[in-house]
């Protein structure tokens, strides 16, 4: 994302990373939704937030997903600042969900299915600590659930390497700029979206069958 170059796409190789030319940065940031009665919130970082936002939005019980930044120290960071890899923040999503429909452990299953949690500071062509994998917890119960989920993934040997996902106490989530919200839906034909983001969405959908708002293929 922050560094996307399609110059060598014709050769099938993602080379280098530069600011996406199709973005139109502005100073308008998204607003956090109001938490509704009986609703819960969860925060994850798993690479490019475009894919994560769209992937989690596929799930029953998820009302809204917001792209943003978490895990660092800089207050109210911008996309450009996070992209320097000096803020400590990772591209993250905040999920507003009904725990009576989908519980936190099921969200963790979706999280570990929607990206590769074994690659350190990298997801596919996106490299840097701002793309690292983090599961944020808000209480001891969530922390235990994350640790158990990591153990399940490691025991399954689904991935050839061990999970490197950070288990971090949640502190604050900063919504990203408005042009990042719903980016997959708004730009389905962008090369990055087609080749990087949507395969991650499909990966989650395959793993979470029976928990989807709409069964069948993503585009059906």
PEGINOR-V377225 format. One record per backbone hydrogen bond with DSSP energy under -0.5 kcal/mol. NH is the residue of the N-H (numbers start at 1). CO is the residue of the C=O. If there is no record, write none. Layout:
NH_CO / NH_CO
//
This chain:
4_18 / 5_3 / 5_16 / 9_6 / 11_8 / 12_9 / 13_8 / 15_5 / 15_13 / 20_1 / 23_20 / 29_27 / 30_176 / 39_36 / 40_97 / 42_95 / 44_93 / 45_134 / 46_47 / 47_132 / 52_48 / 53_49 / 54_50 / 55_51 / 56_52 / 57_53 / 58_55 / 59_56 / 60_211 / 62_59 / 63_61 / 63_96 / 64_96 / 66_94 / 68_92 / 69_174 / 70_90 / 71_172 / 73_87 / 74_87 / 77_74 / 82_78 / 83_79 / 84_80 / 84_81 / 85_82 / 86_81 / 90_70 / 91_130 / 92_68 / 93_44 / 94_66 / 95_42 / 96_64 / 96_94 / 97_40 / 97_95 / 98_61 / 99_38 / 99_97 / 101_98 / 102_98 / 107_103 / 108_104 / 109_105 / 110_106 / 111_107 / 112_108 / 113_109 / 114_110 / 115_111 / 117_115 / 119_116 / 120_118 / 122_119 / 123_126 / 126_123 / 127_125 / 128_121 / 131_128 / 132_129 / 134_45 / 134_132 / 135_166 / 136_43 / 136_134 / 137_168 / 143_139 / 144_140 / 145_141 / 146_142 / 147_143 / 148_144 / 149_145 / 150_146 / 151_147 / 152_148 / 153_149 / 154_150 / 155_151 / 156_152 / 157_153 / 157_154 / 158_153 / 164_117 / 165_117 / 166_133 / 168_135 / 168_166 / 170_137 / 174_69 / 175_173 / 176_67 / 178_28 / 180_177 / 181_177 / 181_178 / 183_180 / 186_182 / 187_183 / 188_185 / 190_187 / 194_190 / 195_191 / 196_192 / 197_192 / 198_193 / 200_196 / 200_197 / 201_197 / 202_198 / 203_199 / 204_200 / 205_201 / 206_202 / 207_203 / 208_204 / 209_206 / 211_208 / 213_58 / 220_217
//
